[in-house]
Amino acid sequence: MQANERQQGTWSPDETPRNSKFYTDIELNGDEKHGNRNQSPTATASTSESHNDNTPHHDRHYDDGQPFPWRRHKLTIRQRLQHFTWAWYTLSMSTGGISLLIFALPFQFPGLRVIGWIFYVSNLIIFTCITAAMLMRFIFHKGTFSSSLKHEREGFFFPTFWLSVATLITSTQRYVIQPHDTNLLWAIQTVFWGYAICTFALAVGQYCFVFSAHNFGLGTMMPTWILPIFPIMLTGTIASVIAETQPEIGRIPILVAGLTCQGLGLSVAFMMYAHMVGRLMSVGLPNREHRPGLFMCVGPPAFTVLALIGMAHSLPDNVALEVDDNFLDVRDVRTMALIVGGFMWALSLWWFFIAAISVLLSPPKFFHLGWWAMVFPNTGFCLATISVAKQFDNEGLRILATVMSAMVFIIYFVVLQSQIKAVWRQDILYPGRDEDFNDH
């Protein structure tokens, strides 16, 4: 019956029982798609050829040779929107990160700021479109809002919405707000405090829910577990960007809040690092398709470097901090921030090479939105490198930061092109192929 409906174009996968042939095909292809280390190529080939459909052998592959083991039923836009997940905000936060990186590049040239402005405006459009699509998903498909937040995989991507908001706040400060715009300065300060309150509630609430509703084994540890603490951590980064233009009466409270939030985020990230290393030691690297997610571990120490150095230099030059009846000069604070930043930068470098070598050993072949982890955390790493180079006034570090930034730009467009192609081919926005389906 279902086979006839598929041929007539009236069958909907969303109405198919979980044990149907449609989902069986998805699961059989999942081992091949996600690089199951226990499955041999021979087994994959025999499984693909055993499907009882009429697809010619030459139609089982894309033009570039990637396997195409069954003919996917064409879905309507409304049906595909059901699988439009929170992970789409990774596109927005990566675009915002690129705009910030362009603004901070050590070697500027005429027209570069215009390019950064284009990325900033593009991010506003992307964020608006993604938000509209998410709202349509929740309106057209009742119950998906609650289920998306509770889902054991998609739920961890909800914080990417707040990360996108963080990039919008910081890039707006860089490209729009001028020091003499008093009204806008107060507006951005209000937004900062609202963001800090919301992300703290997220960090507490989501982890409380995960602790009570899910039961994960160490072997299932993925870098996405860090995401709920990431937005509150970026409060420190936002503070380092906006504080220098704020009046002194509001600057110190912003810096104190940024410092405490940065410390909270980094501390929780360190606890997650312990689980991540334990998972890598006991189970090994994630499967091929999810290894780009390891780059998420680069982000926390990198953004901490950026936040500490930025906040230290946002302190007024005439500020003296009283510590045990002694006064700590602001220059001492800046020196301490640079020393701690050097420690944190080295940790980001270590995680970067762990992630890069893991991906190079077995490059992913099928697009996931998790590929954007190769962009956003690395923009933070590049920004941290630029900040350290500036403080040391080192030409070699400036050149290194520029080369790193160029590589991130290239990866951005490679991932963007792969995402567009995946949407066109129904590799994503399709049942069983998005973050609303637990495949690891």
C-alpha positions as CSV (number, residue, x, y, z in Angstrom):
1,M,0.0,0.0,0.0
2,Q,2.7,2.5,1.0
3,A,4.8,1.5,-2.0
4,N,1.9,2.4,-4.3
5,E,1.3,5.7,-2.6
6,R,5.0,6.5,-2.9
7,Q,4.8,5.9,-6.7
8,Q,1.7,8.0,-7.0
9,G,3.2,10.9,-5.0
10,T,0.6,10.9,-2.2
11,W,2.5,9.3,0.5
12,S,3.9,11.4,3.4
13,P,6.9,10.1,5.4
14,D,5.6,12.1,8.4
15,E,2.7,9.6,8.6
16,T,4.8,6.5,8.3
17,P,5.1,4.2,11.3
18,R,8.5,4.1,13.0
19,N,9.2,0.5,11.8
20,S,8.2,1.1,8.2
21,K,10.4,0.5,5.2
22,F,10.9,4.3,4.9
23,Y,12.6,4.5,8.3
24,T,14.3,1.2,7.8
25,D,16.0,2.7,4.8
26,I,17.0,5.7,6.8
27,E,18.5,3.6,9.6
28,L,20.3,1.3,7.2
29,N,21.8,4.2,5.4
30,G,22.7,5.8,8.8
31,D,25.5,3.4,9.4
32,E,27.0,4.3,6.1
33,K,26.2,8.0,6.4
34,H,27.7,8.4,9.9
35,G,30.7,6.1,9.5
36,N,29.9,3.2,11.7
37,R,33.3,1.8,12.6
38,N,31.9,-1.7,12.9
39,Q,30.4,-2.0,9.5
40,S,32.4,-3.1,6.5
41,P,32.1,-1.5,3.1
42,T,31.0,-4.9,1.7
43,A,28.1,-5.0,4.2
44,T,27.1,-1.5,3.3
45,A,27.1,-2.2,-0.4
46,S,25.0,-5.4,0.0
47,T,22.6,-3.6,2.2
48,S,22.1,-0.8,-0.3
49,E,21.6,-3.2,-3.2
50,S,19.1,-5.3,-1.2
51,H,16.5,-2.5,-1.1
52,N,13.4,-3.8,-2.8
53,D,12.7,-0.8,-5.1
54,N,12.9,-0.2,-8.8
55,T,15.7,2.4,-8.7
56,P,18.3,1.7,-11.4
57,H,21.8,1.2,-10.1
58,H,23.1,4.4,-11.7
59,D,20.4,6.4,-9.9
60,R,21.7,5.2,-6.5
61,H,24.6,7.8,-6.6
62,Y,24.8,11.6,-6.8
63,D,26.7,13.1,-9.6
64,D,29.8,13.4,-7.4
65,G,29.7,9.7,-6.5
66,Q,28.0,9.9,-3.1
67,P,25.7,7.1,-2.3
68,F,22.0,7.7,-3.0
69,P,20.5,4.3,-1.9
70,W,16.8,5.2,-2.3
71,R,14.7,7.7,-4.2
72,R,13.5,10.3,-1.6
73,H,9.9,11.3,-1.7
74,K,9.5,15.0,-2.6
75,L,8.1,16.8,0.4
76,T,6.3,20.1,0.4
77,I,7.9,23.1,2.1
78,R,5.5,22.8,5.0
79,Q,6.5,19.2,5.5
80,R,10.2,20.0,5.4
81,L,9.7,22.9,7.9
82,Q,8.9,20.3,10.5
83,H,12.6,19.4,10.5
84,F,13.8,23.0,10.6
85,T,15.7,22.7,13.9
86,W,17.4,25.1,16.4
87,A,20.8,24.1,14.8
88,W,20.1,26.4,11.9
89,Y,21.1,29.3,14.2
90,T,24.7,28.0,13.8
91,L,24.6,29.7,10.4
92,S,23.7,33.0,11.9
93,M,26.2,33.0,14.7
94,S,29.0,32.0,12.3
95,T,28.1,34.8,9.9
96,G,28.1,37.2,12.9
97,G,31.5,35.9,14.0
98,I,32.9,36.5,10.5
99,S,31.7,40.2,10.6
100,L,33.4,40.6,14.0
101,L,36.6,39.0,12.7
102,I,36.7,41.3,9.7
103,F,36.4,44.3,12.0
104,A,39.3,43.1,14.1
105,L,41.8,42.0,11.4
106,P,45.3,43.4,12.2
107,F,45.9,44.4,8.5
108,Q,43.1,46.6,7.3
109,F,42.7,47.9,3.8
110,P,40.2,50.2,2.1
111,G,36.8,48.4,1.6
112,L,37.4,45.8,4.3
113,R,35.0,47.5,6.7
114,V,32.4,47.6,3.9
115,I,32.8,43.8,3.5
116,G,32.3,43.5,7.3
117,W,29.2,45.7,7.1
118,I,27.8,43.4,4.4
119,F,28.3,40.4,6.6
120,Y,26.7,42.3,9.5
121,V,23.6,43.1,7.4
122,S,23.5,39.6,6.0
123,N,23.5,38.2,9.5
124,L,20.5,40.4,10.4
125,I,18.6,39.0,7.4
126,I,19.7,35.4,8.1
127,F,18.7,35.7,11.8
128,T,15.3,37.1,10.8
129,C,14.6,34.4,8.2
130,I,15.7,31.6,10.5
131,T,13.5,32.9,13.3
132,A,10.5,33.3,10.9
133,A,11.0,29.7,9.7
134,M,11.2,28.4,13.3
135,L,7.9,30.2,14.1
136,M,6.3,28.7,11.0
137,R,7.5,25.3,12.1
138,F,5.9,25.7,15.6
139,I,2.7,27.1,14.1
140,F,2.2,24.5,11.3
141,H,3.2,21.5,13.5
142,K,1.7,21.7,16.9
143,G,3.8,20.4,19.8
144,T,7.1,20.8,18.0
145,F,8.2,23.7,20.2
146,S,8.0,21.7,23.4
147,S,9.4,18.5,21.8
148,S,12.3,20.4,20.3
149,L,13.4,21.7,23.7
150,K,13.0,18.3,25.3
151,H,14.7,16.3,22.5
152,E,17.9,14.6,23.7
153,R,19.8,15.9,20.6
154,E,18.0,19.0,19.2
155,G,17.5,20.4,22.7
156,F,21.2,21.0,23.1
157,F,21.1,23.3,20.0
158,F,18.6,25.7,21.6
159,P,21.4,27.8,23.0
160,T,22.6,28.6,19.5
161,F,19.7,31.1,19.3
162,W,21.3,33.0,22.2
163,L,24.7,32.7,20.7
164,S,23.3,34.4,17.6
165,V,21.9,37.1,19.7
166,A,25.3,37.6,21.3
167,T,27.0,38.1,17.9
168,L,24.2,40.6,16.9
169,I,24.8,42.6,20.1
170,T,28.6,42.7,19.7
171,S,28.6,43.4,15.9
172,T,25.9,46.1,16.4
173,Q,28.3,47.8,18.9
174,R,31.2,47.5,16.4
175,Y,29.4,48.7,13.2
176,V,26.5,50.9,14.4
177,I,26.9,52.5,17.8
178,Q,29.2,55.6,18.1
179,P,30.6,56.8,21.4
180,H,28.5,60.0,21.3
181,D,25.2,58.2,20.7
182,T,24.0,58.4,24.3
183,N,20.6,56.9,23.7
184,L,22.1,53.9,21.9
185,L,24.7,53.4,24.6
186,W,22.0,53.1,27.2
187,A,20.0,50.8,24.9
188,I,22.9,48.4,24.4
189,Q,23.5,48.4,28.2
190,T,19.8,47.4,28.8
191,V,20.1,44.7,26.2
192,F,23.3,43.5,27.9
193,W,21.6,43.0,31.3
194,G,18.6,41.4,29.7
195,Y,20.9,39.0,27.8
196,A,22.8,38.2,31.0
197,I,19.6,37.3,33.0
198,C,18.2,35.2,30.2
199,T,21.3,33.2,29.6
200,F,21.9,32.6,33.3
201,A,18.4,31.2,33.5
202,L,19.1,29.1,30.4
203,A,22.4,27.7,31.9
204,V,20.6,26.7,35.1
205,G,17.3,25.6,33.7
206,Q,18.5,23.5,30.7
207,Y,21.1,21.6,32.8
208,C,18.5,21.0,35.5
209,F,16.2,19.6,32.9
210,V,18.9,17.4,31.3
211,F,19.9,16.1,34.7
212,S,16.4,15.1,35.6
213,A,14.9,14.0,32.2
214,H,17.8,12.3,30.4
215,N,20.2,9.5,31.2
216,F,23.4,9.8,29.1
217,G,26.3,7.4,29.3
218,L,29.9,8.6,29.2
219,G,30.3,6.9,25.8
220,T,27.6,9.1,24.3
221,M,29.3,12.4,25.4
222,M,29.3,14.9,22.6
223,P,30.7,18.5,22.5
224,T,27.1,19.8,22.2
225,W,26.8,19.2,26.0
226,I,28.9,22.4,26.4
227,L,26.4,24.6,24.5
228,P,24.0,25.4,27.3
229,I,26.8,27.2,29.2
230,F,28.2,28.9,26.2
231,P,25.7,31.9,26.0
232,I,26.3,33.0,29.6
233,M,30.1,32.7,28.9
234,L,29.7,35.2,26.0
235,T,28.4,37.7,28.5
236,G,32.0,38.4,29.3
237,T,32.8,38.8,25.6
238,I,29.9,41.2,25.2
239,A,31.1,43.2,28.2
240,S,34.6,43.5,26.8
241,V,33.2,45.0,23.6
242,I,30.6,47.4,25.0
243,A,32.2,48.5,28.2
244,E,34.9,50.8,26.7
245,T,32.2,53.1,25.2
246,Q,30.0,53.1,28.3
247,P,30.0,56.0,30.9
248,E,32.0,55.2,34.0
249,I,28.9,54.9,36.2
250,G,27.7,51.9,34.2
251,R,31.1,50.5,33.0
252,I,32.2,48.9,36.3
253,P,29.0,46.9,36.9
254,I,29.1,45.6,33.4
255,L,32.7,44.5,33.8
256,V,32.0,42.8,37.1
257,A,29.0,40.9,35.6
258,G,31.1,40.0,32.5
259,L,33.9,38.7,34.6
260,T,31.7,36.5,36.9
261,C,29.7,35.2,33.9
262,Q,32.9,34.4,32.0
263,G,34.2,32.5,35.1
264,L,31.0,30.5,35.4
265,G,31.0,29.5,31.8
266,L,34.7,28.5,31.7
267,S,34.4,26.5,35.0
268,V,31.5,24.5,33.7
269,A,33.3,24.1,30.3
270,F,36.3,22.6,32.2
271,M,34.0,20.1,33.9
272,M,32.6,19.1,30.4
273,Y,36.2,18.8,29.1
274,A,36.9,16.2,31.7
275,H,33.9,14.1,30.4
276,M,35.0,14.8,26.8
277,V,38.5,13.5,27.4
278,G,37.1,10.5,29.3
279,R,34.8,9.7,26.4
280,L,37.7,10.0,23.9
281,M,39.9,7.7,26.1
282,S,37.2,5.0,26.7
283,V,35.3,5.0,23.4
284,G,37.5,6.8,20.9
285,L,36.8,9.6,18.5
286,P,33.2,10.3,17.4
287,N,32.1,8.8,14.1
288,R,33.2,10.4,10.9
289,E,30.2,12.7,10.4
290,H,30.2,14.2,13.8
291,R,33.9,14.9,14.3
292,P,33.7,18.6,13.2
293,G,31.8,19.1,16.5
294,L,35.1,18.7,18.3
295,F,35.9,22.2,17.3
296,M,33.3,23.4,19.9
297,C,36.0,22.7,22.5
298,V,38.2,25.4,21.0
299,G,35.6,28.1,21.9
300,P,35.5,28.4,25.7
301,P,39.2,29.2,26.3
302,A,39.5,31.3,23.2
303,F,36.5,33.5,24.1
304,T,37.9,33.7,27.6
305,V,41.2,35.1,26.3
306,L,39.2,37.7,24.3
307,A,37.0,38.6,27.2
308,L,39.7,38.9,29.9
309,I,42.0,41.1,27.8
310,G,39.2,43.2,26.5
311,M,37.6,43.7,29.9
312,A,41.0,44.6,31.5
313,H,41.6,47.3,28.8
314,S,38.1,48.6,29.3
315,L,38.9,49.6,32.9
316,P,39.4,53.3,33.3
317,D,43.1,54.2,33.6
318,N,42.6,55.9,36.9
319,V,40.9,53.0,38.6
320,A,42.7,51.4,41.6
321,L,41.3,48.2,43.2
322,E,41.7,47.8,46.9
323,V,42.9,44.3,47.8
324,D,43.9,43.4,51.4
325,D,44.6,47.1,52.3
326,N,46.7,47.4,49.2
327,F,45.8,49.0,45.9
328,L,46.1,47.0,42.7
329,D,46.9,49.2,39.8
330,V,45.0,48.8,36.6
331,R,48.2,48.0,34.8
332,D,48.7,45.0,37.1
333,V,45.2,43.8,36.1
334,R,46.0,44.1,32.4
335,T,49.2,42.1,33.0
336,M,47.4,39.4,34.8
337,A,44.8,39.2,32.1
338,L,47.5,38.8,29.4
339,I,49.2,36.0,31.4
340,V,46.0,34.1,32.0
341,G,45.1,34.7,28.4
342,G,48.3,33.1,27.2
343,F,47.5,30.0,29.2
344,M,44.0,29.8,27.8
345,W,45.2,30.5,24.2
346,A,47.4,27.4,24.4
347,L,44.5,25.3,25.5
348,S,42.5,26.4,22.5
349,L,45.5,25.6,20.3
350,W,45.6,22.1,21.7
351,W,41.9,21.5,21.2
352,F,42.2,22.9,17.7
353,F,44.8,20.4,16.6
354,I,42.9,17.5,18.3
355,A,39.8,18.4,16.3
356,A,41.7,19.2,13.0
357,I,43.6,16.0,13.0
358,S,40.5,14.0,13.9
359,V,38.6,15.5,10.9
360,L,41.6,15.0,8.6
361,L,41.9,11.4,9.5
362,S,38.3,10.7,8.4
363,P,36.7,13.7,6.7
364,P,32.9,13.9,6.8
365,K,31.1,13.3,3.6
366,F,27.5,14.1,4.4
367,F,26.5,17.5,5.5
368,H,25.3,18.2,9.0
369,L,24.6,21.6,10.5
370,G,27.3,20.7,13.1
371,W,29.8,21.5,10.4
372,W,29.4,25.2,11.5
373,A,31.5,24.2,14.5
374,M,34.5,24.5,12.2
375,V,33.7,28.2,11.9
376,F,32.2,29.9,15.0
377,P,34.6,28.6,17.7
378,N,37.6,29.2,15.3
379,T,36.5,32.8,14.8
380,G,36.9,33.2,18.6
381,F,40.3,31.6,18.4
382,C,41.3,34.0,15.6
383,L,40.0,37.0,17.6
384,A,41.9,35.8,20.7
385,T,45.1,35.4,18.6
386,I,44.6,39.0,17.3
387,S,44.1,40.3,20.8
388,V,47.3,38.5,22.1
389,A,49.3,39.7,19.1
390,K,48.1,43.3,19.8
391,Q,49.1,43.2,23.4
392,F,52.6,41.7,22.7
393,D,53.0,44.0,19.7
394,N,54.3,41.0,17.8
395,E,54.3,41.0,14.0
396,G,54.7,37.3,13.7
397,L,51.5,36.7,15.7
398,R,49.7,39.3,13.6
399,I,50.6,37.4,10.4
400,L,49.6,34.1,12.0
401,A,46.2,35.6,13.0
402,T,45.7,36.8,9.5
403,V,46.5,33.4,7.9
404,M,44.2,31.7,10.4
405,S,41.4,34.2,9.6
406,A,41.8,33.6,5.9
407,M,41.4,29.9,6.5
408,V,38.2,30.5,8.5
409,F,36.8,32.6,5.7
410,I,37.4,29.8,3.2
411,I,35.9,27.2,5.5
412,Y,32.8,29.5,6.0
413,F,32.1,29.5,2.3
414,V,32.8,25.8,1.9
415,V,30.3,25.0,4.6
416,L,27.8,27.5,3.3
417,Q,28.0,25.9,-0.2
418,S,27.6,22.5,1.3
419,Q,24.5,23.6,3.2
420,I,22.8,25.0,0.2
421,K,23.5,21.8,-1.7
422,A,22.2,19.7,1.1
423,V,19.0,21.6,1.2
424,W,18.5,21.3,-2.5
425,R,19.2,17.5,-2.4
426,Q,17.0,16.9,0.6
427,D,20.0,15.8,2.6
428,I,18.7,17.9,5.4
429,L,15.2,19.2,6.2
430,Y,14.1,15.7,5.7
431,P,12.8,12.9,8.1
432,G,15.7,11.2,9.9
433,R,18.4,13.5,8.6
434,D,18.3,16.5,11.0
435,E,19.0,17.2,14.6
436,D,15.5,16.1,15.6
437,F,16.6,12.6,14.9
438,N,19.1,11.0,17.3
439,D,21.7,9.2,15.2
440,H,24.5,8.9,17.7
